[in-house]
Every structure is written in structure tokens, then in C-alpha cells.
Amino acid sequence: QVQLVESGGGLVQPGGSLRLSCAASGSIFRVNVMGWHRQAPGKERELVAFITSDGSTNYADSVKGRFTISRDNAKNTVYLQMNSLKPEDTAVYYCNAHIRPWAYSGTYYSYWGQGTQVTVSS
């Protein structure tokens, strides 16, 4: 069984910063892409950023230059540093990871965290 546990959400004023963390645990042989998605009230879930196992990154246009995604492969953990936060960044942020649980099977599965609330408001 694989679990993704997120932390670091909260309430912050516009212009402030937050750092989200997501740690994968359980039956893990290899982790491929890790990323963050978000869902605001009344809106569809959208991709925020992702990072590959070799460190290549990709960002949504709305967060480029403000958010930075990184990962610690030894800890199976992905981070999202969010700076210059805006009210429109308010959403539940979900961690996602493509994980190969077992060495004997080459199949990767997509796992999701439970979500962490980020609220940007004065």
C-alpha cells in the first residue's frame, strides 16, 4: 500500500509565502513523476507543477516565476515553494505521484494525497 501525506497548507496574506510538502511511503520500488494539482471551489482540478525523476520541471502559466517545485528522491518527497501568493491561488492542493510499487512488475500507478487547504486572504 502506498500513501501520500501532504503538509504545509494554511492561511496567508497576499504577497506571502508557503511551502507544501508531500511524502510518499509504503511499498515503493521507484517513483517517476511527482506533482501538485489544485482545485478551487466551483472549478475543475488543474495541474500546478510537476517534476520528473531526473529533475525536469513544468509549471502552469499562472504560477511561473512564483512557485518552485523540487524533490528529495532519497525521501520520496516533493515540495512546492509558493511565493508572491495571490487570492486566486486559494484552493485545495493535491499531491500526485507515479509510483512503481514492486520490482517484479514494471507497472506504475498514480497515487493522490488527501489534499491541503491553501487560503490567501487579507
Secondary structure, 3 states (H helix, E strand, C coil): CEEEEEECCEEECCCCCEEEEEEEEECCCEEEEEEEEEECCCCCCEEEEEECCCCCEEECCCCCCCEEEEEEHHHCEEEEEECCCCHHHCEEEEEEEEEECCCCCCCCEEEECCCEEEEECC
